Amino acid sequence: MSNQALQNDLFLRALRREPVERLPVWLMRQAGRYLPEYNATRKRAGSFLQLCQSPELACEVTLQPIDRYGLDAAILFSDILTIPDALGLGLHFVEGEGPRFHRRIESAADIQSLPGPAAMESLRYVADAVGLIRKTLNGRVPLIGFSGSPWTLACYMLSGGSSGDDFLTARKWMYSQPVLVDELLAKLVEHVSAYCQMQIEAGAQTIMLFDSWGGLLPASQVSRFSLQPLSRIVHSLRAARPDIPVIVFVKGGGHWAEQVVSETGCQAIGLDWTVDLGRVRDQVGRQVALQGNLDPAVLLGSPAEIRAQARRVVESFGTRVSGVGHIFNLGHGISQFTPVDHVHHLVEAVAEASTQAA
């Protein structure tokens, strides 16, 4: 791992809500199928899982969008379902259907028989990738590590993979066997904490927790099943490494922003495109940094529209002053159908708009 001082620390300064000369930009799923170089590397790997499990190839694709666009942060290339795979569920991908497990959680016995946090050692290839990426970046930009949240992982584990019915099986468990769901989430808190700590020890400079399916929860259940488990992870990581910021992204949960901040203790929240940045800033913007929140579909529009919408997001946050922080991102992952040149237009537009707005 390189100890060289960062050449570009805009992302970390924005996370700390310090002044920045322009907004830092990175994109969720920035290493992905919209990039021809990614597709070439994935073809060489043989499969998506083999790509994830090769530190050298994971490093290669992590750096591809940094090399092409000059983004302000790199994010580890991996998948949130590595944890259930390490727990013995047997992750595989079905063409046209997405991730599947060879077995799913169907009983109390299945939950109780899950291995402990030591099982995360089987994900050592992820830590190896983090270390190699840090070394290869050599201080160019910070590196973000990540994990899925306990609730999101539980959704997949109880459903046997991706779901076309908004994870109805998992939501049925929530009402029919809530104590068992609590037990599963408690185990996953330990696993996610150990997994993220392993990434930090390998060189991750920020951790992002993705609660991709938190927005499926009703307001009456969000604290119990999403935020309380996230809080335990954040506090565990911060107790060990208070210098490492944690970003929490509850997709569909922007209207719970105050609750997310107060209950989790995170240093930044990710926001999807369904909320107004200015409103959320008024609520929590002096407690945490905000990350987001351009609709990924904008990148399928014209260059002129991309520039207009990027400026709208910058302006919606409002004037930057000391004590507030904004990291420009999409409201979710970039579409595989995004023209590669459109990301150039976006990065240029954010730099232009945010430099003028400083």
Secondary structure, 3 states (H helix, E strand, C coil): CCCCCCCCCHHHHHHCCCCCCCCCECCCCCCCCCCHHHHHHHHHHCCHHHHHHCHHHHHHHHHHHHHHHCCCCEECCCCCCHHHHHCCCCEEEECCCEEEECCCCCCHHHHHCCCCHHHHHHHHHHHHHHHHHHHHHCCCCCEEEEEECHHHHHHHHHHCECCCCCCHHHHHHHHHCHHHHHHHHHHHHHHHHHHHHHHHHHCCCEEEEEECCHHHCCCCCHHHHHHHHHHHHHHHHHHHCCCCCEEEEECCCHHHHHHHHHHHCCCEEECCCCCCHHHHHHHHCCCCEEEEEECHHHHHCCHHHHHHHHHHHHHHHCCCCCCCCEEEEECCCCCCCCCHHHHHHHHHHHHHHHHHHC
